[in-house]
Amino acid sequence: MARPRLHRDAPGVPARRAALRLLDAVLRRGLALEAALDTAARGLDKREDRALAHAIAAETLRHLHDCDALIDSATARPLPDDAKARFALRIALTQALAMGVAHHAAIATVLPLVDGGPRKLVHGVFGTLIRKGVTFPNPPALPPAVAQRWQTSWGEDIVRAAGAAIAAPPPIDVTLKPDADPTALEGESLLPGHVRLSGDTSVPARAGFAEGQWWVQDIAASLPARLAGRGAGTALDLCAAPGGKTMQLAAAGWQVTALDRSENRLARLHANLERTGLTATVIAADALEWTPEQPVDLILLDAPCSATGIFRRHPDVLHRVRPAIIAEMAELQARLLARAADWVRPGGQLVYATCSLEPEEGERQIEAFLKTRSDYRVEPETAVPLPDGVMPFSQGWIRTLPGTLADKGGMDGFFICRMIRKG
């Protein structure tokens, strides 16, 4: 009896199959896109195929609501949300309408994904929509639940700004060491010690990267450590990996201890410190279980959060973060704040930050904290330069939102509050 012939995908199909697995991991299992990548891309022979699978999945997530609206407009009955045919059509439409892939190639590379399934349906729906000349709206629509939540918190203008921000991946920002030359990089400086890169050169190939003169860090993510000011003693960077803020503090002269419970993420921090030649004491531990030997002058708590503020770079958060996750993160943040507050010496500072657009993880978190800790007061650092359009609110904290710096390429959504422990 002849052995069955092993099926081999045509060129281009394996990357689309990996993209489908990525989308399934995000939408059906609630995993983060980056966390699912290694498993979904297993078996891809080329680094380019892995990058393509990631790009297709990310771009599909940017346009997911609009994809589904188009698909539903061309079917007699709505396809189930988890149907493989819907996933295949999402990928085909995203390739054709957002990524410039030829129509015949966009459909040909997804039909094998529904082998044994409704190939005629997928081909027919795609063909019908393409013949109609459909396009994606500009800007893309946010998922309705997200749009409603942000409209309640921030208003319709911010929802529109978020739609515009999700339309394309954001620019790359870098933070420079104090002695680095910003003119050596191709780009625009929006703050001292910052460059927003331009051009197509890859990050590792840029001047000064191998020499450790700078590191990639969104301009919003650089603000918490900037608020801490120049080094004046001991600093504890909690939840520190992958190390951007640790390097900022070390470069500013602080004696830094960097704490994170993830040894895998700490490996990146070690690599970054080695490349930049900066020094910090690195500890793998859970901040809820570990205790410092003595109080410190500064604690920077960039707390674990829903990460909805970095949706431009990680569009999966728009589809997998639910109110239950936000509430869970807010509870964790409150525990971390309460614990860290006891480790700051009188007169020292505590900088709290989250890359979240949810008030429960920012404004409301600090309001609740201050009700229980009369020994702390909010103290904005007015001497530190901030990007145009960013300034402390009347309460003293900083909030960046979609639309901030929009004419320069935007910035991530962050909440940042600098507090002083009273003597």
N, C-alpha and C positions, 0 to 999 in steps of 0.2 A: 504494500500500500504506500503510495507516494506521500511524503511528508508535506504538510500545508506550507505554501509559500508565505514567508513573512511579509507583512505589509510595510512599505516604506513611504513616508510622506514625501510629496513633491517639494521642491525648493520653496521656501517661504512659509510653508504650512507649520513646521514645528514652532516657529516664533508665535504664530497666531494661536496654536494650541496652548502654548504656555501663557499667552495673554488671557485666554479663556479661563485657565486654571486660576490665574491671579484674580480675575473679576469674581469668580466663584468664591474664592477665599475671602474677599472683602465683603461682597454683598450677601452671601448666604451664611458664611461662618463668622463674619465680624472681625476678621484679622486685619492688621495694618498691612498696607501694600508692601512696604519694605520688609516686614517680618515674613511675608509669604513668598518673597521673590526666590529665595534659594530652593525651596521645595518645588515651586511651580516651574522654575527654569531648569530643573534637573534634567540632564540628557541633552541639553543644547550644546553643540560642539564649539560654537564661536561666541566670543564676547559680544560681537555685534548683534547676534540673535538675541542674547539675553537683554541687551539694551533696547532692542526693538520691541520685545515683548513688554518690557516695562513701559516704554513710551506709548504703545498702543493702549495698554490698560489704563494708564494715567489720563491719556487724552479722552478715552471713552468715559471715564468717571467725570471729567470736566463737562461733558455734554450729555450725561446719562438721561436726565429728565427730558431733554429735547429729543434724544434718540427714541426714547420710549413713546413720546407723543407722535412722532412720525410713524413708528411701527404700528401703533394702535390705530392710526388713521387709515391704514392700508389692509387691515385684517377684519374679517367678518366678526370674529370673536377675539377678545384680548388673549394673547398668549400668556400662560402663567409666568410670573416674575422669574422663576427659576428654570424655565424651559431652555434647553440647549439652543433651540431655534432663535429665541429672543437674544441670547448671548451672542450667537453668530451674527445676527443682523446688527446688533449694536457695534460689533467690531467692524463689520463691512461698511456700515454707514460712517463711522468715525474715520476710517481710512479714506473713504471717498470724499467726504465733505469737510474734513478738518486737517487731513494730513497730506493731501495732494496725490494720493495713490490713484492710478488709473482705474476706472470703474471695473473693467474686466478683471484686473488683478485683485481688486478689493473683494469681489465675490468669489473668484476662483480659489483664493487662499482660505476662505472660511467654509466652503461647501464640504470639504473633507471632515470638518468638525462635527457635522451632523450625519455622518455615514450611518446607515440603518435607520435614519430618522426622516423628517419632512424636508428633504433637500429641495423638492419642487416648490414648497411653500416659501422657503428662504429665498430661493432664486426669484420666484414670482414677486414677492413683496419688495425685494431690493430693486428689481427691474421696474416695477410700477412707480416707485418713488423717484428713481433716477430719471425716468422718462418725464415725470412731472416737473423736473428741474428744482426739486426741493433743496433748501439750504438750512443750515443751522441759524437760529436767531443770534444776533449780536447786540448785546452780550448774551451769554448762555443763561438759562434759567437755573436758579438754585433749587434744590429739593424743597418742595412746599413746606415741610415741617421746619427746615432750617430758616427759610425766608420768614416764616411766621414768628419764630423765636427771636430772630435778630430784629425784625420790625418792632416787636414789643419792647426789646431792650434798647434799640438805638435809632429806630425810625426808618422810613422808606428810603431816604437818601443813602443811608449806609447799605441797605439791601441792594440798591442799584449799583453802588460802588463795589460791593462784593461780587456782583455778577460780572462787572467789567474786569475785576481783578482775577477771576477764575479763568478768563478767556485764554490765557497763555501762561507758560511757566515764567516765574519772576526772574529779574536779573540777579547776578551773583555779586554779593558784597564781600569785601575782605577787610579784616582789621590788621593794621600794621604794627610791628614793634616800634618803640619810640625812635629808634635810630634808622628806620627804613626810609627810603626815598620814594614818596608817592608818585613822582614823575616817571619812575622806572616801569610803572604799570600803565597799560592802555585803559583809560577809563576816566571817571569823574569823581572827585572828592566832594562828599556832602557834609563831612565833619573832619576835624583834625584826626589823623590816624585812620582814616577810612578811604576806600576807593570802591566805586561801583564799576565793575569790569565791563568793557565793551570788546567787540571783536569775537572771532570764533575760536581762538586758540584755547586748547584744553587747559584746565587749571594747573596740573603738574608741570606743563611746559612753559608756564609764565615765568618771567624774570623774578628771581628772588624766592620762589617756592621751595626749591631744593635746599636753598641756603637758610630756610626758616625765617624769612623776613616778614611773613604774614600768614594768616590762616583765613579760611572761608567762614563767614559769620554774618547773617543778616543784620542790617543796621539796627533794627529794633532789638535783636538779641544782644547787641553790644551795649545797650543803654543801662541795664542793671549794674554792671561792673563799672561803667563810667560814673554813675551816681555815687559810687563808693569813694571816688577821688583817689589821690595819690596815697601810696602806702604809708601807714603810720603805726604799724604793729602787726599783730597776728590776725589772720583771716581764715575762716572756715567756709569752703565752698561745698554746700550740701547738694546731693544729686548732681554731681559735677560733670560726669561724662557727657559728651566726648571731649570736653575740655576747653571750649572757647573762652568761657568766663574765667576759668582757672588761669589760662595764659594771660588774659587781660590783667588780672590781679597781680600775678607774678611780675609782669612787665611794668606794672605801676609801682613796684617796690614792696608789695605786701609779702609777709612770710606765710605762705599758703599751705593749708592742709585741704586736700581734695578728697571728698568722700562719695562713694557710690556703691550700691549693692550689686551692680552687674559687673562681673569680672570681664566679660566679653567687651562691654563698652569701655571699661577702663583700659583695655589693651590699646584702643584708639587714643586715649588720653596719654598713655605712656609714649606712644609713637609720636604724637604731636609735640610733647615736651622735648623728646629727643631731637626732633627735627628743628625746633625753634631754639634749642639751647636754654630754655627756661627751666626753673626749678620749683618743684612743689613736693610735699609729702603726700603720697597717694595711699589711701586706705580703702580696702574692699569691705564694706560693712553696711548694714541697714541703719539709717539714722534713727529709727524707732527703737533700736536695741542698743546702739553704741552711745557712749558718753565720753566727751573730751576730758582730759586730765585737769584742765583749768579753764576759766572763762577766757574768751577771746575778744579782740577789739572790733571785729567785723564778722558777721555771718551773712553770706549771700545764699538765700534759699530760692533757687529757680525750681519751683515745686513740680512734681508730676501732675499732669493736668490732661484735659480732653484734647489739647493741641488744636482746637478749632481755629486759632489765630494763624496757623501756618497752612491753611487750606490751599493757598496758591501753589505751594510746593508739594503738598500732600493732599490731593483732592479726595482721597479715600475717607478723610475724617468727616466730610459732608454726608457720607452715606452710612457710616457705621457708628457714629457717636449719637447716642440717644440720651434723653433726660436722666435715665438711671445711671449711665456712665458719668455724667456731669455731677450728679449727686454723690456718687461713690468717690470721685476725685476730690470734691469739695470736703468731704469728711476726712480723707487722708491729709489734705492740705492743712486743715484745722489741727490735726494731731501733730503734724510736723512743726507748724508754727508754735504751738504751745510748748513743745519740747525744746525747740531751738531758742526760744525767748529766754530760757533760764541759763543759756550758755554765754550770753553777751555780758560783758562787764558793765557796770554803771558808767555812763558816758559813751559807751560803744554804740555801734549801729547795726541794725538788722535790715537788710534789703530783701524784700519779698517780690517775686515775679512769677508770672505764668504766661505761657504763649497761648492764651485762651481769649475768646471773645465773649465768654459767659460771665455775667456779673457775679454769679455764685462763686466763681473761682478767683475773683478779683475784688471789686468794690465791697461786696457783701462780706467777703472773707475778712477783710481788714476792719470793717465796721464791727463785726462780731468780736474780733480779736481785741480791739481797743476797749470794748465794754468790759472785758474780763481782765485787762492788763493796764491798770492806771499808771504803771511805771514806764509806759511807752508813749511817745508822741510822734506824730508824722512830721518829718523835717525834710522838705524838698531841698535839693542841692542846687541853688540858683547860680552858682559860679561855674557849673559844668555846661559847656556848649551842647545844645540840642539841635536836631535837624529842623529846618524851617517848617512851621506848622505844628510842631510838637512842643507843648508847654505843660507845666503842672496845672491840674485842675484846682479849683478853689480849695478842695480838701487837702491838697498837697501831693497827691499821687499823679502818676502819668498813665494815660491810656492812649494807645495807638489803635486806629481803626481802619477798615477798608476805605480807601480814598486818600489817606494821608500820603503825601509825596506822590500822588498819582501822576503828576506831570513829569516826574523823574523816574517812574517805574514802580512806585509804591513801596510798601514795607509791610512786614508781618504785623498781625494783631497781638499786642502785648499789654499786660497790666504790670506796673512797677510802682512799688511804694517803699520809700526809705524812711525808717523810723529810728529814733534815738532812745536808748534806755536812760531814763532819768537817774541822776546821781543821788 
